Amino acid sequence: MQFSDKIAPLKPSAIREIFKVLGDPSIISLAGGNPAPETFPVKEFQTLSAKLFEENGKNALQYGLTEGYLPLRKKITERLKEKLGIGRDFDETIVVTGGQQGVDLTCKILCNEGDVVLCEDPSFIGALNAFRSYNTRLVGIPVDDCGMQIDKLEQALKKEKKAKLIYTIPTFQNPTGVCMSLERRKALYALAKKYGVIIIEDNPYGELRFHGEEIPTIKSMDEDGIVVYCGSFSKILSPGMRIGFLCAQKEIVSKIIVAKQVNDVHTNLFFQMLTDAYMETYDLDGHIREIRELYRKKCAAMQAAAKQYLPANVSVTSPEGGIFLWCRMPETVDSQKFANRLLRRNVAVVPGMAFSPDDAPSNGMRLNYSMPTEEQIDRAIQQIGEELREILF
Ligand SMILES: Cc1ncc(COP(=O)(O)O)c(C=O)c1O
């Protein structure tokens, strides 16, 4: 079969083997990226959907506007302004089908084949694959405990004449869980402006802070209309609804709307109306506070287990929010092989290579704490510690 040049660069995931076993109940999975299902407001949605069908069923089943359901768009616009200082006169906010679609469409409307996307290394595989599908070239910028390393970003911007986009997840990054410092956010913005590059700020975890001080979003600094902000309800209400949003300057948004028309006409209207009704009727902020508390406890359990069981030459990041932490093993460890060995101990993790813009081997691995119980976290980290001791000493 001759597949298109667009889809050819998307290789089957190197971690497919790991995901195959995830249905097995004897495996403790730290490999997923799902929010904890106990946080889904099932009862509330049940009540609201019955009411919605009773009062507004025919509209909920009709086609809708590509930009999104107006009452929801208004609520999102206000929330972004109020909570994150996002949205100037030149900006517009639209509903998209998950943050993933926001990232994908932004690349689609801005990048030609061969254009360069600068991204964190490691970074979110869904976004990397979206960029790959447009035959762009990915250039990874290493991440440390304060986010993307800005000196390396500047070197790359100097070198890469076809740089078009900087893709960043500055808050509780996937996969490392780290936050970019305010200083670096400002520097990144200044560099993007200097080199005429658009920033995609992907922020699905921003509301899940359980420690420390809020750090302003890059979009809140955007006086020049160079930041495309992608957000989502996936991690604060439900990922299955596929409700995300995007805020950018109007010229960019108008092209994204045309691309979205082609892509899916509009985001599922019923779930847009349901999200709107939820925000109208219930206390979304109160709900988010409960999620944060749950993840704070689970993260603390993972940190404590790491301290207890992992050898001293293995480090883990200390996230202040979100759902992941990153484990750095000694350079001699190939995390792909290590992850396969761990499966024999009934523990699943995602090896670092899966998040590499250039498929480079990695001594890191991503550990998720939103899905497992505290007891499972403890057992899994103990197994990781034992396996590490076996191969290192
Ligand atoms: C960094 C990042 N961006 C975007 C997404 C996609 O989220 P959504 O469900 O809103 O499409 C995810 C999902 O895990 C993510 O981790």
The ligand as a Gaussian input file, in Angstrom:
#p B3LYP/6-31G(d) Opt

LIG

0 1
 C        0.274000      18.310000      26.701000
 C       -1.012000      17.843000      26.166000
 N       -1.632000      18.554000      25.228000
 C       -2.806000      18.185000      24.720000
 C       -3.427000      17.030000      25.142000
 C       -4.708000      16.634000      24.490000
 O       -5.772000      16.897000      25.308000
 P       -7.260000      16.898000      24.789000
 O       -7.928000      15.758000      25.440000
 O       -7.800000      18.221000      25.243000
 O       -7.238000      16.794000      23.304000
 C       -2.827000      16.240000      26.129000
 C       -3.461000      15.001000      26.569000
 O       -2.973000      14.204000      27.284000
 C       -1.589000      16.658000      26.651000
 O       -0.939000      15.952000      27.582000

